[in-house]
C-alpha cells in the first residue's frame, strides 16, 4: 500500500478534529495507527519498519528542495514521480501553501511579472515536529459561512406627504379676486341702504362731550385713561409693533397647521384681544367727561354710532 503524504494526512486530521471537536494530535495518532495496521498485516518489512520517520520523508524533502523549473515554478512532474502523489494534488497543495505564506505561486500560476527569480520551498515537516493544536468546538455548534449582507428594502413604497402649496397663478390670484368682488358688493350694498353723512365742520366753541377719536384709535384713547401719555401713546404701541415684527423670528415652524403654530397664534391672539377690549370699552362704556357708564342704562355716547342708529 502506497504511503499517504504527510501534508494530506495532516489536512485530513485537521478536518476531522474540527468536525469531532478533538485535538489534532489525537486524530493524527489515530490515523497513524490505522495506516500502520494494514501495512503490518499485509507484508511487514523489517528494514522499512526500523527506519526512523525522518528517513521515510527524506526522498520527499529532497525532491521539494530540488531546483525549480525554467519558468520559475516547481517541477510538479518530477516531484510527483518521486513522492507518488498525483500532480493535481501537488499543484493545489503547493499553491495553497504559497498563498498562506505570502509568496508567489511556485507552480507558475502566480509567478512575478519579471520572472527568473528562483523560489525555494521549505522542507516538509517530519512526524516529530510540534503540531499546533486547534481550538475545540463546543458540542452541537455548527459553523456557517457568511456569503453577503443584503440591505432589506421596504415592502411598500413610502411617499412623502403632500405639502399645502398652490400656484400663485391662477389659483391664489383667482381666490383673491373673488374675495375682492365679494367685499365690493357688501360695501356697495351698505352705502345704498345705510345713510352715513359727513359731520359739519368742527366748531371749537361747541365741542361734543365726550369727544372721542375714530374707532380705530379708541384703543389708544382708552389707554390714556390708565397710563401716562408717553406710555399709552408711544411705549405700548411701539412694543406692540416690535412684538408683531418679531413673531416670524421667534416661531420658525414651516408648518401651516394651527396645531403646529401654537406660539404664533397665542401672541397674535393676545394683541387682537387686547385691542378689541380697549376699543369696545372706549366705544360703548365711556360717556360725558370720558367717564365709565353702562350702555344699557345710560345709552351710547358716540357721534358716529348715534348717526348710524338715527
C-alpha positions as CSV (number, residue, x, y, z in Angstrom):
1,X,0.0,0.0,0.0
2,X,1.4,3.4,-1.0
3,X,2.4,5.8,1.8
4,X,0.0,8.7,2.3
5,X,1.8,12.1,2.0
6,X,2.2,13.8,5.4
7,X,0.5,17.1,4.3
8,X,-2.5,15.2,3.0
9,X,-2.7,13.2,6.2
10,X,-2.4,16.4,8.3
11,X,-5.2,18.2,6.4
12,X,-7.4,15.2,6.9
13,X,-6.6,15.1,10.6
14,X,-7.3,18.9,11.0
15,X,-10.7,18.5,9.2
16,X,-11.7,15.5,11.4
17,X,-10.6,17.3,14.5
18,X,-12.7,20.4,13.7
19,X,-15.7,18.2,12.9
20,X,-15.4,16.0,16.0
21,X,-14.2,18.6,18.5
22,X,-11.0,16.8,19.3
23,X,-7.3,17.8,19.2
24,X,-5.2,17.4,16.1
25,X,-2.6,15.2,17.9
26,X,-5.2,12.7,18.9
27,X,-6.6,12.4,15.4
28,X,-3.1,12.2,13.9
29,X,-2.2,9.4,16.3
30,X,-5.4,7.6,15.4
31,X,-4.8,8.0,11.6
32,X,-1.2,6.8,12.1
33,X,-2.4,3.7,13.9
34,X,-5.0,3.0,11.2
35,X,-2.4,3.3,8.4
36,X,0.2,1.2,10.2
37,X,-2.2,-1.7,11.0
38,X,-2.9,-2.7,7.3
39,X,0.7,-2.3,6.4
40,X,1.8,-4.7,9.1
41,X,-0.9,-7.2,8.3
42,X,-0.1,-7.3,4.6
43,X,3.7,-7.6,4.4
44,X,5.9,-6.4,7.3
45,X,9.3,-5.3,6.2
46,X,11.8,-5.1,9.0
47,X,14.2,-2.8,7.2
48,X,11.5,-0.3,6.4
49,X,9.8,-0.6,9.8
50,X,13.1,0.0,11.6
51,X,13.8,3.2,9.7
52,X,13.0,6.4,11.6
53,X,10.3,8.8,10.4
54,X,12.8,11.2,9.1
55,X,14.3,8.6,6.7
56,X,10.8,7.9,5.2
57,X,10.3,11.6,4.4
58,X,13.9,12.1,3.1
59,X,13.1,11.5,-0.6
60,X,10.1,13.9,-0.5
61,X,12.2,16.6,1.3
62,X,15.0,16.1,-1.3
63,X,12.5,16.4,-4.1
64,X,10.9,19.6,-2.7
65,X,14.4,21.1,-2.3
66,X,15.4,20.4,-5.9
67,X,16.0,23.3,-8.3
68,X,12.9,25.0,-9.9
69,X,11.9,24.6,-13.5
70,X,12.8,27.1,-16.1
71,X,9.5,29.1,-15.8
72,X,10.2,30.0,-12.1
73,X,8.0,27.2,-10.7
74,X,8.3,23.8,-9.1
75,X,8.8,20.8,-11.3
76,X,5.5,19.1,-10.4
77,X,6.1,16.1,-12.7
78,X,9.4,15.1,-11.1
79,X,8.0,15.8,-7.6
80,X,5.0,13.5,-8.4
81,X,7.2,10.8,-9.7
82,X,9.4,10.9,-6.6
83,X,6.7,11.1,-3.9
84,X,3.9,9.2,-5.7
85,X,1.4,12.0,-5.1
86,X,-0.8,12.9,-8.1
87,X,0.2,16.0,-9.9
88,X,-3.1,17.9,-9.5
89,X,-3.0,17.4,-5.7
90,X,0.6,18.6,-5.6
91,X,-0.3,21.7,-7.6
92,X,-3.2,22.6,-5.3
93,X,-1.1,22.0,-2.1
94,X,1.9,24.0,-3.4
95,X,-0.3,26.9,-4.5
96,X,-2.2,26.9,-1.2
97,X,1.0,26.9,0.9
98,X,2.5,29.7,-1.2
99,X,-0.7,31.8,-0.7
100,X,-0.7,31.1,3.0
101,X,3.0,32.1,3.4
102,X,2.6,35.2,1.2
103,X,4.9,34.0,-1.6
104,X,4.4,33.8,-5.3
105,X,2.9,30.6,-6.6
106,X,5.9,28.3,-7.3
107,X,3.8,26.2,-9.8
108,X,3.8,29.1,-12.3
109,X,0.2,30.4,-11.7
110,X,1.2,33.4,-9.6
111,X,4.8,34.0,-10.6
112,X,6.1,37.6,-10.7
113,X,6.0,39.5,-13.9
114,X,9.8,39.9,-14.0
115,X,10.4,36.1,-13.9
116,X,13.7,34.4,-13.5
117,X,13.7,34.5,-9.7
118,X,14.0,31.1,-8.1
119,X,11.8,30.4,-5.2
120,X,12.9,27.6,-2.8
121,X,10.3,25.7,-1.0
122,X,10.6,24.8,2.7
123,X,11.3,21.2,3.5
124,X,8.4,19.0,4.6
125,X,7.7,18.7,8.3
126,X,8.6,15.4,9.9
127,X,6.5,13.4,12.2
128,X,8.4,14.6,15.3
129,X,7.7,18.4,14.6
130,X,5.3,20.1,17.0
131,X,1.8,20.3,15.6
132,X,-0.3,23.3,16.5
133,X,-3.5,22.4,18.3
134,X,-6.9,23.5,17.0
135,X,-9.4,25.1,19.3
136,X,-12.0,22.6,20.3
137,X,-15.5,23.4,19.1
138,X,-18.4,23.0,21.6
139,X,-20.7,20.1,21.1
140,X,-23.7,20.9,18.9
141,X,-22.3,24.1,17.4
142,X,-22.4,24.4,13.7
143,X,-20.4,26.9,11.8
144,X,-21.8,28.7,8.8
145,X,-20.0,30.9,6.2
146,X,-21.4,34.4,5.6
147,X,-21.7,35.0,1.9
148,X,-23.0,38.5,1.7
149,X,-25.2,41.0,3.6
150,X,-28.2,42.4,1.7
151,X,-29.9,45.5,3.0
152,X,-33.5,44.9,3.4
153,X,-35.8,47.2,1.5
154,X,-39.3,48.4,2.3
155,X,-42.1,46.1,1.1
156,X,-44.4,49.1,0.4
157,X,-43.2,52.3,-1.3
158,X,-43.1,55.2,1.1
159,X,-44.2,58.5,-0.3
160,X,-43.8,61.9,1.3
161,X,-46.9,63.7,2.5
162,X,-48.3,66.3,0.1
163,X,-47.4,69.9,1.0
164,X,-50.1,72.6,1.4
165,X,-49.0,74.7,-1.5
166,X,-50.8,76.2,-4.5
167,X,-49.5,78.1,-7.5
168,X,-49.9,81.9,-7.4
169,X,-51.3,82.0,-10.9
170,X,-54.1,81.1,-11.4
171,X,-55.1,79.5,-8.1
172,X,-54.2,82.1,-5.5
173,X,-55.0,85.2,-7.6
174,X,-58.4,83.7,-8.6
175,X,-59.3,83.3,-4.9
176,X,-58.2,86.8,-4.0
177,X,-60.1,88.3,-6.9
178,X,-63.3,86.5,-5.9
179,X,-62.8,87.8,-2.3
180,X,-62.3,91.3,-3.6
181,X,-65.6,91.2,-5.6
182,X,-67.5,89.9,-2.5
183,X,-66.2,92.8,-0.4
184,X,-67.0,95.3,-3.1
185,X,-70.6,94.0,-3.3
186,X,-71.0,94.2,0.5
187,X,-69.7,97.8,0.7
188,X,-71.9,98.9,-2.2
189,X,-75.0,97.5,-0.5
190,X,-74.1,99.2,2.8
191,X,-73.6,102.5,1.1
192,X,-77.0,102.2,-0.6
193,X,-79.1,101.2,2.4
194,X,-77.3,102.9,5.3
195,X,-77.2,106.7,5.4
196,X,-73.9,107.9,6.9
197,X,-73.4,111.6,6.0
198,X,-70.3,113.5,7.0
199,X,-70.5,115.8,10.0
200,X,-70.4,119.6,9.8
201,X,-67.2,121.5,10.1
202,X,-65.6,121.4,13.6
203,X,-66.5,124.2,15.9
204,X,-64.0,124.7,18.7
205,X,-66.6,126.7,20.6
206,X,-69.1,123.8,20.6
207,X,-67.2,120.6,21.2
208,X,-69.1,117.3,21.8
209,X,-69.0,115.7,25.2
210,X,-67.4,113.2,25.2
211,X,-65.0,114.0,22.4
212,X,-63.9,110.6,21.0
213,X,-61.4,109.6,18.4
214,X,-62.3,107.4,15.4
215,X,-63.0,103.8,16.3
216,X,-59.6,102.6,15.1
217,X,-57.9,105.0,17.6
218,X,-60.2,104.4,20.5
219,X,-58.0,101.7,22.0
220,X,-55.1,104.2,22.4
221,X,-57.5,106.8,23.7
222,X,-58.8,104.3,26.3
223,X,-55.3,103.6,27.5
224,X,-54.8,107.3,28.2
225,X,-57.3,106.9,31.0
226,X,-55.0,104.5,32.7
227,X,-51.4,105.4,31.8
228,X,-49.2,108.4,31.1
229,X,-49.4,109.8,27.5
230,X,-45.8,108.8,26.9
231,X,-46.6,105.2,27.9
232,X,-50.0,104.9,26.3
233,X,-49.2,106.8,23.1
234,X,-45.5,105.8,22.4
235,X,-44.2,103.0,24.5
236,X,-47.1,100.5,24.4
237,X,-47.8,100.9,20.6
238,X,-44.1,100.7,19.9
239,X,-43.7,97.5,21.9
240,X,-46.7,96.0,20.2
241,X,-45.4,96.7,16.7
242,X,-41.9,95.3,17.6
243,X,-43.5,92.2,19.1
244,X,-45.5,91.6,15.9
245,X,-42.4,92.0,13.8
246,X,-40.5,89.5,15.9
247,X,-43.1,86.8,15.6
248,X,-41.6,85.3,12.4
249,X,-38.2,85.1,14.0
250,X,-39.5,83.6,17.3
251,X,-41.7,80.9,15.7
252,X,-39.8,79.4,12.7
253,X,-42.1,76.4,12.2
254,X,-42.6,75.9,8.5
255,X,-46.0,74.1,9.0
256,X,-49.2,75.9,8.3
257,X,-51.3,73.8,10.6
258,X,-52.8,75.6,13.6
259,X,-51.7,72.7,15.9
260,X,-48.1,73.4,15.0
261,X,-48.2,77.2,15.3
262,X,-49.4,77.5,18.9
263,X,-46.9,80.2,19.9
264,X,-47.6,82.4,17.0
265,X,-51.3,82.0,17.4
266,X,-51.0,82.8,21.1
267,X,-49.1,86.0,20.5
268,X,-51.4,87.3,17.8
269,X,-54.5,86.4,19.8
270,X,-53.1,88.4,22.8
271,X,-52.7,91.6,20.7
272,X,-56.0,91.2,18.9
273,X,-58.0,90.6,22.1
274,X,-56.3,93.5,24.0
275,X,-57.0,95.9,21.1
276,X,-60.6,94.7,20.9
277,X,-61.2,95.1,24.6
278,X,-59.9,98.7,24.7
279,X,-61.9,99.6,21.5
280,X,-65.1,98.2,22.9
281,X,-64.7,100.0,26.3
282,X,-63.9,103.3,24.5
283,X,-66.9,103.0,22.2
284,X,-69.7,101.8,24.5
285,X,-68.6,102.3,28.1
286,X,-67.4,105.9,28.0
287,X,-69.8,108.8,28.5
288,X,-69.7,112.6,29.2
289,X,-66.3,113.6,30.6
290,X,-65.0,110.2,29.3
291,X,-66.4,108.7,32.5
292,X,-67.3,105.0,32.8
293,X,-71.0,104.3,32.0
294,X,-73.3,101.3,31.3
295,X,-74.7,101.5,27.8
296,X,-77.8,99.5,28.6
297,X,-78.7,102.1,31.3
298,X,-77.2,105.5,30.2
299,X,-77.1,105.0,26.4
300,X,-74.3,105.1,23.9
301,X,-72.2,108.3,23.6
302,X,-70.6,108.1,20.2
303,X,-71.4,110.5,17.4
304,X,-70.8,108.1,14.5
305,X,-72.9,105.3,16.2
306,X,-75.8,107.8,17.1
307,X,-75.8,109.0,13.5
308,X,-76.0,105.4,12.1
309,X,-78.7,104.5,14.6
310,X,-80.9,107.5,13.7
